[in-house]
Amino acid sequence: MNIATIKSSVIDYHAAKCVLVAIHGQATFAETPALRFAIELAAKQRASLSLYVLAPIPLAPLATSAGSASAWLRRESERLERQCSIVTKGVSKLVKGVGIDFIVEQARSPFEQRSSRLMQLARVHDLTVLDAGDAVGTTARTTIEDILFDSGRPAVVVPAQGGSATPRRIVIAWDGSARAARSVMDALMFLQRADSVIAVTVSGEKDLSRMAPGADLATYLARHGVNDCKLATLTARRADVAARLRLFVTEEDIDLIVMGAFVHSRFREAVLGGVTRSLLDEAPVPLFMSH
């Protein structure tokens, strides 16, 4: 492994001012990894916290008559109100005494497009925090993709095992692309506070001959006050890039991965890039992603 250390300067810190977190309506309140991460982040960076409660998936109607359909619609609306109230009360207890401002907004209808209002909110927040959970092939994955590719803002995807909102050791998945550069700039709120930052380039995945060198990235980070910036080059076959990154993250005791989110499609029916998809499927730590 080739690692070069660059000294950094000290400047004013970037900080999140408004953080958005999404959580599903719940019959019994339970703190999710994303909610825990968002509350910690808002408290540490003195940001306001916005909570959006997604509508639960509607229960299938038992009959199809007009009267039954009307009753079903009413029951679903009441269930949405009830579950959103449970979440609001649960979050209020969690943030009590933490000293952060927070607001709660819920889905307006049990049948609204799941990401439409959440998307609007994401565009006017510094960061959206989402649960990875069992997102493979589910509506949760659709929500993640919508925020990543359509909001124009970064997102943190938190795995089921959780993670710290004050990461001490951070990896940047650096391939010199515009998306990777965007993710680095967006992630300064974390990078400037880390004890160690490693910009990792994986050779063997793609042609990197025209990429911005890692040394140039390190210089940029130093100018933004990022301490102890190092460069690392890993080797992996195309199919093994995500696995190699996961192994490196485990070996180096990393707390956060910063990366650009990739998509392979000319159409909006996007197909996630292989590394992006694989890391979302099996994220070892929270993923900070920009597109």
Backbone torsions as a table, in degrees:
resi	resn	phi	psi	omega
1	MET	NA	129.3	-178.6
2	ASN	-98.4	110.8	-177.7
3	ILE	-122.7	128.8	176.3
4	ALA	-119.4	134.2	-178.4
5	THR	-98.6	133.5	179.5
6	ILE	-118.8	130.2	175.9
7	LYS	-76.7	145.2	-177.7
8	SER	-116.6	158.8	176.5
9	SER	-96.0	174.3	-178.4
10	VAL	-115.3	125.9	176.8
11	ILE	-137.3	-177.4	179.3
12	ASP	-63.0	142.9	179.5
13	TYR	-76.1	141.5	164.7
14	HIS	-78.4	149.8	178.9
15	ALA	-149.7	147.6	173.4
16	ALA	-73.9	136.2	176.3
17	LYS	-103.9	-28.5	179.9
18	CYS	-144.9	123.8	-176.3
19	VAL	-117.1	135.0	178.6
20	LEU	-112.0	135.6	175.4
21	VAL	-132.0	140.1	179.1
22	ALA	-108.8	139.6	178.5
23	ILE	-144.4	145.5	178.7
24	HIS	-79.1	150.4	172.5
25	GLY	-58.0	144.5	-174.0
26	GLN	-131.9	141.1	174.8
27	ALA	-74.3	-31.9	174.4
28	THR	-133.5	126.5	-173.0
29	PHE	-66.5	134.6	174.4
30	ALA	-143.0	130.1	179.6
31	GLU	-68.8	125.0	179.3
32	THR	-91.8	160.3	177.1
33	PRO	-56.4	-40.3	179.6
34	ALA	-65.4	-41.3	179.4
35	LEU	-64.3	-43.3	178.4
36	ARG	-61.5	-43.9	179.2
37	PHE	-62.0	-46.0	-176.2
38	ALA	-66.0	-40.5	178.9
39	ILE	-64.8	-44.2	178.5
40	GLU	-62.3	-43.1	-179.5
41	LEU	-64.0	-46.1	-179.9
42	ALA	-61.7	-39.2	179.7
43	ALA	-68.0	-43.1	-176.9
44	LYS	-70.0	-37.7	-175.9
45	GLN	-103.5	9.9	176.5
46	ARG	55.0	47.1	-179.3
47	ALA	-103.8	157.8	171.1
48	SER	-80.1	152.9	-177.8
49	LEU	-119.8	126.3	174.8
50	SER	-111.0	128.8	179.3
51	LEU	-111.5	125.2	175.5
52	TYR	-111.6	123.7	-179.0
53	VAL	-96.0	112.3	178.4
54	LEU	-73.0	144.5	178.0
55	ALA	-65.0	137.6	173.8
56	PRO	-65.3	154.8	178.1
57	ILE	-63.4	125.4	-177.0
58	PRO	-57.8	142.0	174.4
59	LEU	-75.5	146.0	-178.9
60	ALA	-65.7	136.8	177.9
61	PRO	-67.0	149.8	-178.6
62	LEU	-86.8	-18.7	-179.4
63	ALA	-149.0	170.7	-174.5
64	THR	-119.8	6.5	178.6
65	SER	-69.4	160.2	-177.6
66	ALA	-59.2	-43.2	-179.8
67	GLY	-65.6	-41.3	179.3
68	SER	-66.3	-39.0	179.0
69	ALA	-63.0	-41.2	179.1
70	SER	-63.8	-42.7	179.1
71	ALA	-65.4	-38.1	178.6
72	TRP	-63.8	-44.4	177.7
73	LEU	-59.4	-41.8	-180.0
74	ARG	-65.2	-43.1	179.6
75	ARG	-63.0	-40.7	180.0
76	GLU	-66.1	-39.6	178.0
77	SER	-64.9	-40.9	178.6
78	GLU	-67.0	-38.0	178.1
79	ARG	-64.2	-41.3	176.9
80	LEU	-59.8	-48.7	-179.9
81	GLU	-60.4	-43.2	-177.7
82	ARG	-65.0	-46.1	-178.0
83	GLN	-70.1	-36.7	177.0
84	CYS	-65.3	-37.8	177.5
85	SER	-63.7	-40.2	178.2
86	ILE	-61.8	-44.3	179.7
87	VAL	-65.4	-44.3	-179.0
88	THR	-59.2	-45.1	179.7
89	LYS	-65.8	-40.2	179.7
90	GLY	-64.0	-43.6	179.7
91	VAL	-67.5	-38.3	179.2
92	SER	-57.7	-40.1	178.3
93	LYS	-67.6	-37.6	-178.6
94	LEU	-66.0	-41.8	-174.4
95	VAL	-87.9	-8.5	179.1
96	LYS	-61.2	123.9	-179.6
97	GLY	88.3	-10.9	178.4
98	VAL	-77.3	-28.4	176.9
99	GLY	86.5	31.7	177.1
100	ILE	-118.9	149.6	174.4
101	ASP	-84.5	137.2	177.0
102	PHE	-145.7	150.9	175.6
103	ILE	-130.4	154.5	-179.9
104	VAL	-123.7	133.0	172.6
105	GLU	-128.6	140.3	-178.6
106	GLN	-116.2	161.5	174.9
107	ALA	-55.4	139.8	-175.3
108	ARG	-79.3	-21.2	-178.5
109	SER	-149.9	147.8	176.6
110	PRO	-63.2	-13.4	-172.0
111	PHE	-118.3	9.5	179.5
112	GLU	-69.3	155.7	176.2
113	GLN	-56.8	127.5	-164.0
114	ARG	-59.7	-32.9	-174.4
115	SER	-107.2	1.3	-170.9
116	SER	-63.7	-55.2	-179.8
117	ARG	-71.4	-37.6	176.9
118	LEU	-58.5	-38.5	178.6
119	MET	-62.5	-44.5	179.1
120	GLN	-59.3	-43.4	-179.9
121	LEU	-67.5	-40.1	-179.1
122	ALA	-59.1	-35.7	-177.4
123	ARG	-68.7	-16.4	-179.8
124	VAL	-119.3	27.2	171.9
125	HIS	-127.7	154.8	-179.4
126	ASP	-69.2	-29.8	-172.0
127	LEU	-159.4	140.7	173.3
128	THR	-113.0	133.2	-179.7
129	VAL	-110.5	127.8	-175.7
130	LEU	-131.1	150.9	174.1
131	ASP	-82.8	135.3	171.3
132	ALA	-76.8	-48.8	177.2
133	GLY	50.6	-134.7	176.6
134	ASP	-102.0	55.2	-169.3
135	ALA	-72.4	-9.7	-175.4
136	VAL	-62.8	116.2	175.0
137	GLY	68.8	22.4	-177.3
138	THR	-120.6	177.5	176.3
139	THR	-64.3	-27.0	177.3
140	ALA	-62.1	-39.5	178.1
141	ARG	-65.1	-40.1	177.9
142	THR	-60.4	-42.2	178.7
143	THR	-62.2	-44.1	178.5
144	ILE	-59.8	-47.1	-179.2
145	GLU	-63.3	-42.0	179.8
146	ASP	-59.4	-46.0	-179.3
147	ILE	-65.8	-43.7	-177.7
148	LEU	-63.4	-44.0	-169.3
149	PHE	-98.6	-14.7	-175.4
150	ASP	-121.3	-13.2	-175.8
151	SER	-84.2	-25.9	-175.3
152	GLY	76.8	7.3	-178.7
153	ARG	-125.6	158.8	-179.7
154	PRO	-76.3	163.4	177.3
155	ALA	-138.8	149.8	168.6
156	VAL	-111.0	124.7	177.7
157	VAL	-104.8	118.5	-173.0
158	VAL	-102.8	124.7	-179.3
159	PRO	-72.7	171.4	-176.3
160	ALA	-60.1	-31.3	-179.6
161	GLN	-78.8	-3.0	176.6
162	GLY	78.3	-163.4	-178.9
163	GLY	170.7	164.1	-177.0
164	SER	-85.2	138.4	174.9
165	ALA	-83.7	-0.5	173.2
166	THR	-122.8	66.8	-175.3
167	PRO	-64.4	131.2	-179.0
168	ARG	-90.7	-30.6	-179.0
169	ARG	-125.6	122.1	-173.2
170	ILE	-125.3	138.6	171.9
171	VAL	-107.4	134.3	170.1
172	ILE	-104.0	121.0	174.6
173	ALA	-81.7	98.6	-168.7
174	TRP	-106.8	118.5	173.8
175	ASP	-125.2	11.2	177.0
176	GLY	76.0	4.9	-177.4
177	SER	-78.0	164.8	177.1
178	ALA	-61.4	-37.4	-179.1
179	ARG	-68.2	-40.0	177.5
180	ALA	-64.8	-41.2	178.4
181	ALA	-62.8	-41.7	178.6
182	ARG	-62.3	-41.9	-178.9
183	SER	-64.7	-36.9	178.8
184	VAL	-63.6	-47.6	179.4
185	MET	-61.6	-44.8	-179.4
186	ASP	-64.2	-29.5	-173.5
187	ALA	-90.5	6.7	-179.0
188	LEU	-57.4	-28.0	177.9
189	MET	-60.2	-25.2	175.4
190	PHE	-99.0	-43.1	-174.7
191	LEU	-60.7	-40.1	-177.2
192	GLN	-67.9	-20.5	-177.2
193	ARG	-100.4	-2.1	-176.6
194	ALA	-79.3	154.0	173.3
195	ASP	-80.0	-31.5	-177.1
196	SER	-146.7	134.6	176.5
197	VAL	-127.2	129.3	178.0
198	ILE	-122.0	119.3	174.9
199	ALA	-89.4	113.5	-173.9
200	VAL	-104.9	127.2	172.4
201	THR	-111.6	129.9	179.9
202	VAL	-105.3	112.5	178.0
203	SER	-84.2	151.8	-179.0
204	GLY	99.8	-15.9	179.8
205	GLU	-81.0	-44.2	-175.1
206	LYS	-155.5	173.1	177.2
207	ASP	-72.8	114.5	-177.9
208	LEU	-106.1	12.7	-173.9
209	SER	-65.2	-25.1	-176.9
210	ARG	-106.1	6.9	-177.9
211	MET	-74.6	154.5	172.4
212	ALA	-65.3	124.8	-176.1
213	PRO	-59.3	149.3	177.7
214	GLY	-59.9	-31.4	178.9
215	ALA	-63.4	-36.1	176.9
216	ASP	-66.9	-38.8	176.2
217	LEU	-62.3	-43.1	179.8
218	ALA	-61.3	-39.4	177.3
219	THR	-63.6	-43.9	177.3
220	TYR	-58.5	-46.4	-179.5
221	LEU	-63.6	-40.1	178.8
222	ALA	-60.3	-38.8	178.9
223	ARG	-66.7	-18.3	177.9
224	HIS	-104.1	18.2	172.1
225	GLY	77.0	22.1	179.0
226	VAL	-84.3	121.1	-175.5
227	ASN	-86.4	149.1	172.5
228	ASP	52.2	53.6	178.1
229	CYS	-83.9	127.9	179.8
230	LYS	-123.9	160.7	177.3
231	LEU	-117.1	140.5	178.2
232	ALA	-138.8	139.6	176.1
233	THR	-117.6	125.1	178.6
234	LEU	-114.0	156.2	177.3
235	THR	-117.5	133.6	178.3
236	ALA	-156.8	149.0	171.4
237	ARG	-71.4	158.8	-174.6
238	ARG	-50.5	-44.6	-175.6
239	ALA	-74.5	-11.8	-173.2
240	ASP	-109.2	9.6	-174.3
241	VAL	-62.3	-50.2	-179.0
242	ALA	-62.5	-41.0	178.7
243	ALA	-63.9	-38.8	179.2
244	ARG	-66.6	-40.1	177.3
245	LEU	-64.3	-42.9	179.2
246	ARG	-61.0	-41.9	178.9
247	LEU	-62.8	-43.5	179.5
248	PHE	-62.1	-42.9	179.5
249	VAL	-60.0	-41.2	179.1
250	THR	-68.8	-45.3	-178.3
251	GLU	-63.3	-36.7	-175.0
252	GLU	-95.4	5.1	178.2
253	ASP	55.8	51.1	-176.5
254	ILE	-82.0	146.4	-178.5
255	ASP	-104.5	-20.8	-175.1
256	LEU	-154.6	139.5	172.9
257	ILE	-108.7	128.7	175.2
258	VAL	-106.1	126.2	-175.9
259	MET	-156.1	157.6	171.4
260	GLY	-82.9	144.2	178.2
261	ALA	-93.1	126.7	-174.9
262	PHE	-109.4	150.1	178.1
263	VAL	-137.5	139.8	178.8
264	HIS	-113.6	88.6	177.1
265	SER	-175.8	148.4	172.3
266	ARG	-88.4	-8.4	-175.2
267	PHE	-111.6	163.2	179.3
268	ARG	-68.5	-25.3	176.2
269	GLU	-68.8	73.9	-165.7
270	ALA	-73.8	147.1	170.9
271	VAL	-112.7	118.5	-178.0
272	LEU	-60.4	144.8	172.8
273	GLY	-59.2	152.6	-172.7
274	GLY	-57.9	-45.4	-178.9
275	VAL	-67.9	-43.6	178.6
276	THR	-58.3	-49.0	-178.2
277	ARG	-62.1	-44.6	-177.3
278	SER	-65.2	-40.7	179.7
279	LEU	-69.3	-35.5	175.2
280	LEU	-65.7	-37.7	180.0
281	ASP	-65.3	-39.1	-177.1
282	GLU	-137.2	71.7	-179.0
283	ALA	-80.6	121.3	179.5
284	PRO	-77.1	-26.3	180.0
285	VAL	-144.8	170.6	175.8
286	PRO	-56.7	144.8	179.3
287	LEU	-110.1	122.1	171.8
288	PHE	-95.4	119.6	-171.6
289	MET	-131.9	140.2	172.9
290	SER	-132.0	157.1	178.9
291	HIS	-127.7	NA	NA
